[in-house]
Amino acid sequence: MVGTHKTATYAAAALWQADTKVKYNANPKSGKSFDRYAKYEKARTIEESLSLGSIPEDLLFDYEKGHLNILGPLRDKPLNPFKLKPSDFSKLRDADRLLIRYGCRHDPKAKKGGSEHIKDLEANLKEYRKQATRIRKLKVAHDLGLDDTKDLDERLDGAEYAKRSVADQEARDILAEVQKAKRKVTEVEMLRALDLWGFARNPNRINVMESGQEWVYSDNVGAVVRRDGLILPQASTMKYQNFMKLLTRYLKDNLPDDFHKKFGYTSISINKDYAGKRHRDAGNAGPSVVKALGRFTGGRLNYFPDDNGTDEVEKLPAEHSLKLDPQNGLLKCRINKAVQQKYASHKRNDFQ
């Protein structure tokens, strides 16, 4: 967070560290700020202040207004995120990782004469954002066990990257265990990898979203039809191949007996933490397989086997549906021929 603080405030904060001792003045605030201040005013260090509910913006504001007294010790000079390696980042405490974002750097072009020659972050947000990006890359590289951030420069695609990479590594280890023991992939193992997967916020699945929803956690992997008509592998399919191999191996190992020889599919839809409204999967062709994994209540699937594809889906009588439980084994569903013919231009089989 960057507020409208004085440059000197950023310069001072750049020298603080987790163990820097502090002393707060008597509570000068009111309302909700009074309640929050009352909790962290008892802190004796920067780290303790943050753990008691203070946020970095509070530290800057309270220091600038004279409510927060800094007693030391201080760093000799600000940490430079551009000189840190992932192994250095791992040695920093959580408080240090927050404070480094305020690291005003010495300006080598400044004239001598002052005790601190720094760049004005308020006038140079671009530099601040570069530092914040660098810190994020350090964390991702550290979490993935990399020695440098260079490997991330062309691969970092948002907050999902780290989680998906870890899920891919987990899938690789599971596949190795399965291959060594010559056995099937279990539901517990598939769930282990799914729990690690970084789901994207998908705003395009309008047909499943309730009124007021703007997005759902939903990823489609495998072959996808682009707007220009080309059918190509979805990017994550190629990028996280171990995870995709685990998905397909789990499906192969657990398909219903009568599906083994005749079930082909082009894509897999992975959904998380939402109950879809009543809808038609118009792009499906032939049978689909549905499975629910995880810890939840409810989760039944209302399936309309006799849907003709003409009536409004919201008006289909509830008594005409089959209430399936996808938590107990893989369920197979067949799209009605009338619906299939109506939407024949968008054929796709799904394992959901």
PAKE-317468 format. One record per atom (N, C-alpha, C): residue number from 1; x, y, z. Coordinates in steps of 0.1 Angstrom, whole numbers, plus 2048, in hexadecimal, padded with zeros to 3 digits. Layout:
residues N
nr,c1,c2,c3
NUM,X,Y,Z
...
//
This chain:
residues 352
nr,c1,c2,c3
1,809,7F4,800
1,800,800,800
1,809,80C,800
2,806,816,7F7
2,80D,822,7F7
2,804,82E,7FA
3,806,835,805
3,7FE,840,808
3,804,84D,804
4,800,858,809
4,805,865,806
4,80E,86A,811
5,818,861,815
5,821,864,820
5,82D,86C,81B
6,834,872,825
6,840,879,821
6,84B,870,81D
7,853,875,815
7,85F,86C,811
7,867,868,81D
8,868,871,826
8,870,86D,832
8,86A,862,83A
9,85D,860,839
9,856,855,840
9,85A,848,83A
10,85A,848,82C
10,85E,83C,825
10,86D,838,828
11,875,843,828
11,883,841,82B
11,886,83B,839
12,87E,83F,843
12,87F,83A,850
12,87B,82B,851
13,86F,829,84B
13,869,81B,84B
13,872,811,844
14,87A,816,83A
14,883,80D,833
14,88E,807,83C
15,890,80D,847
15,89B,809,850
15,895,801,85C
16,888,800,85D
16,882,7F8,868
16,884,7E9,865
17,883,7E1,86F
17,884,7D2,86D
17,87A,7CC,877
18,879,7BF,876
18,86F,7B7,87F
18,871,7BA,88D
19,87E,7BA,891
19,882,7BB,8A0
19,883,7CA,8A4
20,881,7D3,89C
20,882,7E1,8A0
20,878,7E4,8AB
21,87D,7E9,8B7
21,875,7EC,8C2
21,86D,7F9,8C0
22,860,7F8,8C5
22,858,804,8C3
22,850,807,8D0
23,84B,813,8D1
23,843,817,8DC
23,838,820,8D7
24,82B,81D,8DA
24,820,825,8D5
24,81C,82F,8E0
25,817,83A,8DC
25,811,844,8E5
25,803,840,8E9
26,7FD,847,8F2
26,7EF,844,8F6
26,7E6,845,8EA
27,7DC,83D,8EA
27,7D3,83C,8DF
27,7CC,84A,8DB
28,7D0,84F,8CF
28,7CB,85C,8CB
28,7BF,85B,8C1
29,7BA,84F,8BF
29,7B1,84E,8B3
29,7A2,84C,8B8
30,799,84A,8AF
30,78B,848,8B2
30,785,83E,8A8
31,779,83A,8AC
31,772,830,8A4
31,779,823,8A2
32,779,81D,896
32,77F,810,894
32,78E,811,895
33,794,81C,891
33,7A2,81E,892
33,7A6,81D,8A1
34,79E,823,8AA
34,7A1,822,8B8
34,7A2,814,8BD
35,798,80B,8B9
35,798,7FD,8BD
35,7A4,7F6,8B8
36,7A8,7F8,8AB
36,7B4,7F1,8A6
36,7C1,7F6,8AC
37,7C2,803,8AE
37,7CE,809,8B5
37,7CF,803,8C3
38,7C4,801,8CA
38,7C4,7FC,8D8
38,7CA,7EE,8D8
39,7C9,7E7,8CD
39,7CF,7D9,8CD
39,7DE,7D9,8CB
40,7E2,7E2,8C1
40,7F0,7E1,8BE
40,7F9,7EB,8C5
41,7F3,7F4,8CD
41,7FB,7FE,8D4
41,804,7F7,8DF
42,800,7EB,8E3
42,808,7E4,8ED
42,815,7DD,8E7
43,816,7DE,8DA
43,821,7D7,8D3
43,82F,7DD,8D7
44,839,7D5,8D8
44,846,7D9,8DB
44,850,7D9,8D0
45,84C,7D2,8C5
45,854,7D2,8B8
45,84B,7D4,8AC
46,852,7D7,8A1
46,84A,7D8,894
46,842,7CB,891
47,849,7C0,893
47,843,7B3,890
47,837,7B1,899
48,838,7B4,8A5
48,82D,7B2,8AF
48,821,7BB,8AC
49,824,7C8,8A7
49,81A,7D1,8A3
49,812,7CB,898
50,818,7C6,88E
50,811,7C0,882
50,809,7B4,886
51,80E,7AC,88F
51,807,7A0,894
51,7FB,7A3,89C
52,7FB,7AF,8A2
52,7F0,7B4,8AB
52,7E5,7BC,8A3
53,7E7,7BD,896
53,7DC,7C3,88E
53,7E0,7CF,886
54,7EC,7D5,889
54,7F0,7E0,881
54,7F3,7DC,873
55,7F1,7E5,869
55,7F5,7E2,85B
55,800,7EC,858
56,807,7E9,84D
56,812,7F1,849
56,80F,800,848
57,803,803,843
57,7FE,811,842
57,7FD,817,84F
58,7F9,80F,859
58,7F8,814,867
58,806,818,86C
59,810,810,869
59,81D,813,86E
59,822,821,868
60,820,823,85C
60,824,82F,855
60,81C,83B,85B
61,80F,83A,85C
61,807,845,861
61,80A,848,86F
62,80B,83E,878
62,80D,840,886
62,81B,847,888
63,825,842,880
63,832,848,881
63,832,857,87D
64,82B,859,872
64,82B,867,86D
64,824,871,876
65,81A,86B,87D
65,812,874,886
65,818,875,894
66,823,86D,896
66,829,86E,8A3
66,823,864,8AE
67,81A,85B,8A9
67,815,852,8B3
67,81E,846,8B5
68,827,843,8AC
68,830,837,8AC
68,83E,83C,8AE
69,844,837,8B9
69,852,83B,8BB
69,85B,82F,8B8
70,865,831,8AF
70,86E,826,8AB
70,87B,827,8B4
71,87E,81C,8BB
71,889,81B,8C4
71,895,814,8BF
72,894,80D,8B4
72,89F,805,8AF
72,89F,7F7,8B3
73,8A8,7EF,8AE
73,8B3,7F2,8A4
73,8AE,7F4,896
74,8B5,7FB,88D
74,8B2,7FE,87F
74,8BC,7F7,876
75,8B8,7F6,869
75,8C1,7F1,85F
75,8CB,7FC,85C
76,8D7,7F8,857
76,8E1,802,853
76,8DD,809,846
77,8D6,801,83E
77,8D1,807,831
77,8C4,7FF,82D
78,8BC,804,824
78,8B0,7FD,820
78,8B3,7F0,819
79,8AB,7E6,81A
79,8AC,7DA,812
79,8A9,7DD,804
80,8B1,7D8,7FB
80,8AF,7DA,7ED
80,8A9,7CD,7E7
81,89C,7CC,7E3
81,896,7C0,7DE
81,89D,7BB,7D1
82,8A3,7C4,7CA
82,8A9,7C0,7BD
82,8B7,7B8,7BF
83,8BC,7B9,7CC
83,8C8,7B1,7CF
83,8C5,7A5,7D7
84,8B9,7A3,7DA
84,8B5,797,7E2
84,8B4,78B,7D9
85,8B8,77F,7DE
85,8B5,772,7D8
85,8AA,76B,7E0
86,8A4,761,7DA
86,899,75A,7E1
86,89E,754,7EE
87,8AB,750,7EF
87,8B0,74B,7FC
87,8B1,756,806
88,8B4,762,802
88,8B4,76E,80B
88,8A6,771,810
89,89D,770,806
89,88F,773,80A
89,889,76A,814
90,88E,75D,814
90,889,754,81E
90,88D,757,82C
91,898,75F,82D
91,89D,762,83B
91,896,76E,841
92,88E,775,839
92,887,781,83E
92,87A,77C,846
93,877,783,850
93,86B,781,858
93,860,787,850
94,853,784,854
94,848,789,84D
94,847,799,84E
95,84B,79E,859
95,84B,7AD,85B
95,855,7B3,851
96,861,7AD,850
96,86B,7B2,847
96,866,7B2,838
97,85F,7A8,835
97,85A,7A6,827
97,84F,7B1,824
98,848,7B6,82E
98,83F,7C1,82C
98,846,7CE,82C
99,850,7D0,834
99,857,7DD,835
99,860,7DF,829
100,864,7D5,822
100,86D,7D7,817
100,866,7DE,80C
101,859,7DD,80C
101,851,7E4,801
101,852,7F3,802
102,856,7F8,80E
102,858,806,810
102,867,80A,80F
103,86F,802,809
103,87D,804,808
103,881,80F,7FF
104,881,81B,803
104,886,826,7FC
104,895,824,7F9
105,899,825,7ED
105,8A7,822,7EA
105,8AF,82E,7E8
106,8BC,82D,7EC
106,8C4,839,7EB
106,8C6,83D,7DC
107,8C6,84A,7DA
107,8C7,84F,7CD
107,8D6,853,7CA
108,8DD,84B,7C2
108,8EB,84D,7C0
108,8EE,85B,7B9
109,8E4,861,7B3
109,8E5,86D,7AB
109,8E3,87A,7B5
110,8DF,877,7C1
110,8DC,882,7CA
110,8E9,889,7CE
111,8E8,896,7D0
111,8F4,89D,7D5
111,8F7,89A,7E4
112,903,89B,7E8
112,906,898,7F5
112,902,8A4,7FE
113,901,8A1,80B
113,8FD,8AB,814
113,8F2,8A7,81E
114,8EA,89D,81B
114,8E0,898,824
114,8E3,88A,829
115,8DC,887,834
115,8DF,879,839
115,8D8,86E,831
116,8CD,872,82A
116,8C6,868,822
116,8C3,86E,814
117,8C8,867,80A
117,8C5,86C,7FC
117,8BC,861,7F6
118,8B0,863,7F4
118,8A7,858,7F0
118,89E,85D,7E5
119,899,853,7DD
119,88F,856,7D3
119,882,858,7D9
120,87A,862,7D4
120,86D,865,7D9
120,863,85B,7D3
121,85F,851,7DC
121,856,847,7D7
121,848,84C,7D4
122,844,857,7DA
122,837,85D,7D7
122,837,862,7C8
123,843,866,7C3
123,844,86B,7B6
123,849,860,7AC
124,84B,855,7B2
124,851,84A,7AA
124,84B,83D,7AD
125,83E,83C,7AA
125,836,830,7AD
125,83B,824,7A4
126,840,828,799
126,845,81D,790
126,850,815,796
127,859,81C,79D
127,864,815,7A4
127,85E,80C,7AF
128,854,812,7B6
128,84E,80A,7C1
128,848,7FD,7BC
129,841,7FE,7B1
129,83A,7F2,7AB
129,844,7E8,7A6
130,84F,7ED,7A1
130,85A,7E4,79D
130,85F,7DC,7A9
131,861,7E3,7B4
131,865,7DC,7C0
131,85B,7D2,7C5
132,84E,7D6,7C5
132,844,7CD,7CA
132,843,7C0,7C1
133,845,7C2,7B4
133,845,7B6,7AB
133,851,7AD,7AE
134,85C,7B4,7B0
134,868,7AC,7B3
134,866,7A4,7C0
135,860,7AA,7CA
135,85E,7A3,7D7
135,854,797,7D5
136,84A,799,7CC
136,841,78E,7CA
136,848,782,7C3
137,851,786,7B9
137,859,77B,7B2
137,862,774,7BC
138,868,77B,7C5
138,870,775,7CF
138,869,76B,7D7
139,85C,76E,7DB
139,854,765,7E3
139,851,759,7DB
140,84D,75A,7CE
140,849,74F,7C6
140,855,746,7C4
141,861,74C,7C1
141,86D,744,7BF
141,871,73D,7CB
142,870,743,7D7
142,873,73D,7E3
142,869,731,7E6
143,85C,733,7E3
143,852,728,7E6
143,855,71C,7DC
144,85A,71F,7D0
144,85D,714,7C7
144,86B,70E,7C8
145,873,714,7D1
145,880,70F,7D3
145,88A,713,7C8
146,888,71E,7C1
146,891,722,7B7
146,89C,72B,7BD
147,8A7,72B,7B6
147,8B3,733,7BB
147,8B2,741,7B6
148,8AB,744,7AB
148,8AA,751,7A6
148,89C,754,7A0
149,899,761,79E
149,88C,764,799
149,88C,765,789
150,897,763,783
150,898,764,774
150,88E,75A,76E
151,88D,74E,774
151,884,744,76E
151,876,748,76E
152,872,752,777
152,864,756,778
152,861,761,76E
153,86B,768,768
153,868,774,761
153,85F,772,755
154,85F,767,74F
154,856,765,743
154,84B,75B,747
155,84B,756,753
155,840,74D,757
155,836,752,761
156,839,75C,768
156,831,761,772
156,824,766,76C
157,818,760,770
157,80C,764,76A
157,801,767,775
158,806,76E,77F
158,7FD,772,78A
158,7FE,769,796
159,7F5,76B,79F
159,7F6,765,7AC
159,7F4,756,7AB
160,7ED,751,7A0
160,7EB,743,79F
160,7F8,73B,79C
161,802,742,796
161,80E,73B,791
161,814,732,79C
162,817,738,7A7
162,81E,730,7B2
162,816,724,7B6
163,809,726,7B8
163,800,71B,7BD
163,800,710,7B2
164,7FE,714,7A6
164,7FD,70A,79B
164,80A,702,799
165,815,709,79B
165,822,703,79A
165,824,6F8,7A5
166,820,6FC,7B1
166,821,6F3,7BD
166,818,6E7,7BA
167,80C,6E9,7B5
167,803,6DE,7B2
167,809,6D5,7A8
168,810,6DB,79E
168,816,6D3,793
168,821,6CA,799
169,828,6CF,7A3
169,833,6C8,7A9
169,82D,6BC,7B1
170,822,6BF,7B8
170,81B,6B5,7C0
170,816,6AA,7B7
171,810,6AE,7AC
171,80B,6A4,7A2
171,816,69B,79D
172,822,6A1,79B
172,82D,699,796
172,831,68F,7A0
173,831,692,7AD
173,835,689,7B8
173,82B,67E,7B9
174,81E,682,7B8
174,813,678,7B9
174,814,66E,7AE
175,816,673,7A2
175,818,669,796
175,823,660,798
176,82E,665,79E
176,83A,65C,7A0
176,837,651,7AA
177,82F,655,7B5
177,82B,64B,7BF
177,822,641,7B9
178,819,645,7B1
178,80F,63C,7AB
178,816,633,7A1
179,81F,638,799
179,827,630,790
179,82F,625,797
180,836,629,7A2
180,83E,620,7A9
180,836,615,7B0
181,82A,618,7B5
181,822,60E,7BC
181,819,607,7B2
182,819,60B,7A6
182,810,605,79C
182,802,604,7A0
183,7FC,610,7A4
183,7EE,610,7A9
183,7E7,61C,7A3
184,7DA,61E,7A7
184,7D2,629,7A1
184,7D4,635,7AA
185,7D1,641,7A3
185,7D1,64D,7AA
185,7C5,64E,7B3
186,7C7,651,7C0
186,7BC,651,7C9
186,7B5,65F,7CA
187,7A9,660,7CF
187,7A2,66C,7D1
187,7A9,676,7DA
188,7AF,670,7E4
188,7B7,679,7EE
188,7C2,67F,7E7
189,7C9,678,7DE
189,7D5,67E,7D7
189,7D0,688,7CD
190,7C5,686,7C6
190,7C0,690,7BC
190,7BC,69D,7C4
191,7B6,69B,7D0
191,7B2,6A7,7D8
191,7BF,6AE,7DD
192,7C9,6A7,7E0
192,7D5,6AE,7E4
192,7DA,6B8,7DA
193,7DA,6B4,7CD
193,7DF,6BC,7C3
193,7D5,6C8,7C0
194,7C8,6C5,7C0
194,7BE,6CF,7BE
194,7BE,6DA,7C9
195,7C1,6D6,7D5
195,7C2,6DF,7E0
195,7CD,6E9,7DE
196,7D7,6E6,7D7
196,7E3,6EE,7D4
196,7E1,6F7,7C8
197,7D8,6F3,7BF
197,7D6,6FA,7B2
197,7D1,708,7B4
198,7D7,711,7AD
198,7D3,71F,7AD
198,7C8,722,7A3
199,7BC,723,7A8
199,7B0,725,79F
199,7B0,733,79B
200,7AC,736,78E
200,7AA,743,789
200,79C,748,78B
201,79A,755,78D
201,78C,75A,78E
201,787,75C,77F
202,77D,753,77C
202,778,753,76F
202,76B,75B,76E
203,76B,766,766
203,75F,76E,765
203,756,76A,759
204,75A,760,752
204,754,75C,745
204,749,751,747
205,748,74B,752
205,73E,740,753
205,731,746,758
206,72B,74E,750
206,71F,755,754
206,713,74B,756
207,714,740,74F
207,708,737,750
207,707,730,75E
208,712,730,765
208,712,729,772
208,711,733,77E
209,713,740,77B
209,714,74A,786
209,706,74F,78B
210,704,74F,798
210,6F8,755,79D
210,6F8,764,79B
211,6EC,76A,79C
211,6EB,779,79B
211,6F4,780,7A5
212,6FC,789,7A0
212,705,791,7A9
212,713,78B,7A9
213,715,77F,7A4
213,722,779,7A4
213,72A,77F,798
214,736,782,79A
214,73F,788,78F
214,749,77E,78A
215,74C,773,791
215,755,769,78D
215,753,75D,796
216,759,752,791
216,75A,745,798
216,768,73F,796
217,76C,737,7A0
217,778,730,79E
217,776,724,794
218,77A,725,788
218,778,71B,77E
218,783,71C,773
219,789,710,771
219,793,70F,766
219,78F,704,75D
220,791,707,750
220,78F,6FD,746
220,79C,6F9,73F
221,7A0,6EC,740
221,7AD,6E8,73B
221,7AA,6DE,730
222,7B4,6DC,727
222,7B2,6D3,71C
222,7B1,6DB,70F
223,7AA,6D6,706
223,7A8,6DE,6F9
223,79C,6E8,6FB
224,79F,6F4,6F6
224,794,6FE,6F6
224,793,704,6E8
225,786,709,6E5
225,783,70F,6D9
225,785,71E,6DA
226,78E,724,6D2
226,790,732,6D3
226,786,739,6CA
227,785,747,6CC
227,77B,74F,6C5
227,77D,74E,6B6
228,789,74B,6B1
228,78C,74A,6A3
228,789,73C,69D
229,784,733,6A6
229,780,726,6A2
229,78B,71B,6A3
230,797,720,6A6
230,7A2,716,6A8
230,7A0,70E,6B5
231,7A4,701,6B5
231,7A3,6F9,6C1
231,7B1,6F6,6C6
232,7B5,6FC,6D1
232,7C3,6FB,6D6
232,7C3,6F7,6E5
233,7CE,6F2,6E9
233,7CF,6EF,6F8
233,7CF,6FB,700
234,7C8,6FB,70B
234,7C8,707,714
234,7D6,708,71A
235,7DA,715,71C
235,7E8,718,720
235,7EC,710,72C
236,7E4,70F,736
236,7E8,708,743
236,7E9,6F9,740
237,7E3,6F4,736
237,7E4,6E6,733
237,7F3,6E2,72F
238,7F9,6EB,728
238,807,6E9,724
238,811,6ED,72F
239,80D,6F7,737
239,816,6FC,741
239,818,6F3,74D
240,80D,6ED,751
240,80D,6E4,75D
240,80A,6D6,75A
241,813,6D0,753
241,810,6C3,74D
241,80F,6B8,757
242,816,6B8,762
242,814,6AE,76C
242,807,6AE,772
243,802,6BA,775
243,7F4,6BB,77A
243,7EA,6B6,771
244,7EB,6B9,764
244,7E2,6B4,75A
244,7E3,6A4,759
245,7EF,69F,759
245,7F0,691,759
245,7EA,68A,765
246,7EB,691,770
246,7E4,68B,77C
246,7D5,68B,77B
247,7CF,696,775
247,7C1,696,773
247,7BC,68B,76A
248,7C3,689,75F
248,7BF,67F,755
248,7C2,671,75B
249,7CC,66F,763
249,7CF,662,768
249,7C4,65F,773
250,7C0,669,77B
250,7B6,666,785
250,7A9,662,77E
251,7A6,669,773
251,799,666,76B
251,79A,658,766
252,7A6,654,760
252,7A7,647,75A
252,7A6,63C,764
253,7AC,63F,770
253,7AC,634,77B
253,79F,633,781
254,796,63D,780
254,789,63C,788
254,77D,63D,780
255,77E,63C,772
255,772,63C,76A
255,769,630,76D
256,75B,632,76C
256,752,627,76D
256,756,61C,762
257,754,610,766
257,758,605,75D
257,753,606,74F
258,747,60A,74D
258,741,60A,740
258,746,616,737
259,74E,61E,73D
259,753,62A,736
259,761,628,731
260,768,61F,736
260,777,61E,734
260,77B,61D,725
261,773,616,71D
261,777,614,70F
261,771,61E,705
262,767,626,70A
262,760,62F,700
262,75F,63D,704
263,766,641,70F
263,765,64F,713
263,771,657,70E
264,76E,661,705
264,778,66A,701
264,774,678,705
265,77E,681,708
265,77A,68E,70D
265,785,698,708
266,781,6A4,707
266,78B,6AE,702
266,78F,6B9,70C
267,787,6BA,717
267,78B,6C4,721
267,786,6C0,72F
268,78C,6C6,739
268,788,6C4,747
268,785,6D1,74D
269,77A,6D2,753
269,776,6DE,75A
269,778,6DC,769
270,780,6E5,76F
270,783,6E4,77E
270,77D,6F0,785
271,774,6ED,78E
271,76C,6F8,795
271,76F,6F7,7A4
272,76D,702,7AB
272,770,702,7B9
272,767,70C,7C0
273,761,708,7CB
273,75A,711,7D5
273,74F,719,7CF
274,747,713,7C7
274,73B,71A,7C3
274,730,710,7BF
275,723,714,7C2
275,718,70B,7BE
275,712,712,7B1
276,713,70C,7A6
276,70F,711,799
276,6FF,712,799
277,6FA,71C,793
277,6EC,71D,791
277,6E8,713,786
278,6DB,710,785
278,6D6,707,77B
278,6DA,70C,76D
279,6E0,703,765
279,6E5,708,757
279,6E6,6FC,74E
280,6E8,6FE,741
280,6EC,6F4,737
280,6FA,6F6,733
281,701,6EB,733
281,70F,6EB,72D
281,70D,6E9,71E
282,70A,6F4,717
282,707,6F2,709
282,712,6ED,700
283,71E,6EF,705
283,72A,6EB,6FC
283,72D,6DC,6FD
284,727,6D5,706
284,72A,6C7,707
284,725,6BE,6FC
285,72B,6B3,6F9
285,726,6AA,6EF
285,729,69C,6F5
286,71E,694,6F5
286,720,686,6FB
286,720,687,70A
287,726,67C,710
287,726,67B,71F
287,731,684,725
288,72E,688,732
288,737,68F,73A
288,738,687,747
289,744,689,74E
289,746,682,75A
289,748,68E,765
290,741,68C,770
290,741,696,77B
290,746,690,788
291,74F,697,78F
291,754,693,79C
291,756,69F,7A5
292,752,69D,7B2
292,754,6A8,7BC
292,75E,6A2,7C6
293,768,6AA,7C9
293,772,6A6,7D3
293,773,6B1,7DE
294,777,6AD,7EA
294,77A,6B7,7F4
294,771,6B6,800
295,771,6C0,808
295,76A,6C0,815
295,75F,6CA,814
296,752,6C6,813
296,747,6CF,811
296,73A,6C8,815
297,72F,6CF,816
297,722,6CA,818
297,71A,6CD,80C
298,710,6C4,80A
298,707,6C6,7FE
298,70E,6C1,7F2
299,70E,6C9,7E7
299,715,6C6,7DB
299,70E,6BD,7D2
300,701,6BB,7D3
300,6F9,6B2,7CA
300,6F8,6B9,7BD
301,6F6,6B0,7B2
301,6F5,6B5,7A5
301,6E7,6B2,79F
302,6E0,6BC,79B
302,6D3,6BA,795
302,6D5,6B8,786
303,6D2,6AC,781
303,6D4,6A8,774
303,6C7,6A5,76D
304,6C5,6AC,761
304,6B8,6AA,75A
304,6BB,6A1,74E
305,6B9,694,74F
305,6BC,68B,743
305,6B3,68D,737
306,6A7,692,739
306,69D,693,72E
306,69C,6A2,729
307,6A6,6AA,72C
307,6A5,6B8,728
307,6A5,6B9,718
308,69B,6C0,713
308,69A,6C1,704
308,6A2,6CD,6FE
309,6A8,6D5,707
309,6B0,6E0,702
309,6A8,6EC,6FE
310,69A,6EB,6FE
310,692,6F6,6F9
310,68C,6FE,705
311,687,6F8,70F
311,681,6FF,71A
311,68B,707,722
312,687,712,728
312,690,719,731
312,695,711,73C
313,6A2,711,73E
313,6A7,707,747
313,6A3,70A,756
314,6A0,717,759
314,69B,71A,766
314,68D,715,769
315,686,712,75E
315,678,70D,760
315,676,6FE,75F
316,681,6F7,75E
316,680,6E8,75D
316,67B,6E3,76B
317,671,6DB,76B
317,66C,6D6,778
317,677,6CE,780
318,678,6D2,78D
318,682,6CC,795
318,680,6BD,796
319,673,6B8,796
319,671,6AA,797
319,676,6A2,78B
320,67A,6A9,780
320,67F,6A2,774
320,68E,6A0,775
321,694,6A4,780
321,6A3,6A3,781
321,6A6,697,78A
322,6B2,692,787
322,6B8,688,78F
322,6C2,68F,799
323,6C2,68C,7A6
323,6CB,693,7AF
323,6D7,689,7B1
324,6E2,68D,7AB
324,6EE,685,7AB
324,6F8,68A,7B6
325,700,681,7BB
325,70A,684,7C5
325,718,682,7BF
326,71E,68C,7BA
326,72B,68A,7B3
326,736,688,7BD
327,733,689,7CA
327,73E,686,7D4
327,740,677,7D5
328,737,66F,7D2
328,738,661,7D3
328,73B,65B,7C6
329,747,65B,7C2
329,74B,655,7B5
329,749,65F,7A9
330,74E,65B,79E
330,74D,663,792
330,73F,660,78B
331,738,66A,788
331,72B,669,782
331,72B,66C,773
332,724,664,76B
332,723,667,75D
332,716,66D,759
333,716,677,751
333,70A,67E,74D
333,70A,67F,73E
334,6FF,67C,737
334,6FE,67D,729
334,6F5,689,725
335,6FA,691,71C
335,6F1,69C,717
335,6E7,697,70E
336,6DA,69B,70F
336,6CF,697,707
336,6D2,69A,6F8
337,6CE,691,6EF
337,6D1,693,6E1
337,6CB,69F,6DB
338,6C0,6A3,6E0
338,6BA,6B0,6DB
338,6C2,6BC,6DE
339,6C7,6BC,6EB
339,6D0,6C7,6EF
339,6DD,6C6,6E7
340,6E2,6BA,6E5
340,6EF,6B9,6DE
340,6EE,6BF,6D0
341,6E3,6BC,6C9
341,6E0,6C0,6BB
341,6DF,6D0,6BB
342,6D8,6D5,6C5
342,6D6,6E4,6C5
342,6E3,6EB,6C7
343,6EC,6E5,6CE
343,6F9,6EC,6D1
343,705,6E5,6CA
344,702,6DF,6BE
344,70C,6D7,6B8
344,718,6DF,6B3
345,717,6EC,6B2
345,723,6F4,6AD
345,72D,6F6,6B7
346,72A,6F2,6C4
346,734,6F4,6CF
346,737,6E8,6D6
347,73A,6DD,6CF
347,73C,6D0,6D6
347,749,6D0,6DE
348,747,6CA,6EA
348,752,6C8,6F3
348,74E,6BE,6FD
349,757,6B4,700
349,754,6AB,70B
349,75C,6B0,718
350,755,6AF,723
350,75C,6B3,72F
350,75D,6A9,73A
351,768,6A9,741
351,769,6A2,74E
351,769,6AD,758
352,75F,6AE,760
352,75E,6BA,769
352,761,6B6,777
//
